[in-house]
Amino acid sequence: MNTIEKEKQQKMILQNLGGIESKIQSIVSAKDAYRQKLNDLATGQTDFSKDYLDRQTDQVKQDWAAKMQAANTDMKNRFEELRGLLHDRDSVLDLSNPALTNALSLIQTIGSNLTFEQAVKINANFVHDQSALRALRDAYKAQSVVVPGNIDAMIYDTDSSINNLENLAYQGLVQDGSINTFASAFSKLAALEGMTTEAMPDQQGDLEALRAAAGL
């Protein structure tokens, strides 16, 4: 895969991430509406019997559970697509890219005297290119570079990251976990791929967590 192909692949990755972000936002909006329905049934409903309101509440909860099961399936499919895109992009080291061969040569030439600032400038040329970043990291280690420009913070394991996000999505959507916990983890991965996403989209959920922590 050459540089142009990697750029095309990156656009597809960003499109996928944008779709996940939009899905999270729609889930938060749906959950706010769900909370409102439950609140309406719990308060101010003096014209209906308790049995009727209980049945209505149970139905709303069942409908919500089914909606979140479907949302989780959709989310998992999106993450599996993302996994494939990331693997495709990072499966080949693009040695046809002169910037990479020049960077590797520079690291070898300067060796352990390479400064933190120099490493930062080198690494900045390969943001979002995991295969190139791993090659640079190996080159730094081979030359005993002590401060390789925080390159470790730019590198992640695709499978473990996607598996973790799928698990957090399941917990936040299907179980009693937090949508914000999932969204926060997703925002960290998205940032490594060049996209800014909302880390705490479920503001109501955040308030509920604060009240619960305070014993309210």
Phi, psi and omega in degrees: 000121181272182185298318180296318179295322177296322178296319177297318180296322180296322177298320179293323178296316179294324176297318178297313180299321177297323177295320178294317178301316179296321179296318178299317180298319180292325177294318179298317178298318179294323180291324176298318178294322177297314178300320180296320178299315179296320179295320179297323179287332183275340184228143171070020182251062185282347183275356183238152179287160179297320179299318180295315180295324178295319179295319178296318179297316178299321180293319178299318180294320178294318179297320179294317180299318179294321179296320181285330174298314179295320179296321179294320177298316178298318181296317179298318178298320179296319180290326177292323174296318179297319178303314180297318180296318180293317179297318179298317181294321189261003184286338184235133174275120185277083179283356174281350179279110182299332179298322180289313181296324177293320180295316179296321178294320180295317179299318179294322182291314183281324177067218186291349178279357179300132182272165177301315181297320178295319179295320178301316181294321178296311184298326183299337180283350187232025174302136180076003177249088187297322181294321178292318180297321178293322177295319178296317179300317178296323179294319177299315180297319181297330181261008178058039176285121187282322184237082186278042172067034179057036184294331181299328180288346181265352186249140177217158176272120186300307187295315181294324179293314180293318178300318180295318180293320177297320179293316179294324176296316178300315180297318184284332184261314187265321180263198184262027180281190185253129173296325180293323177298316177296312183296324179295315178295320178296321182296328179291318176294316180301321180297322178293338178260009173091019180235135176264125178232163181286120183278336181227068185286334184268082184296321178296320178296325178294319178295320179297320179294321179293319178296318180297320180294330180273358180077023182266000000 
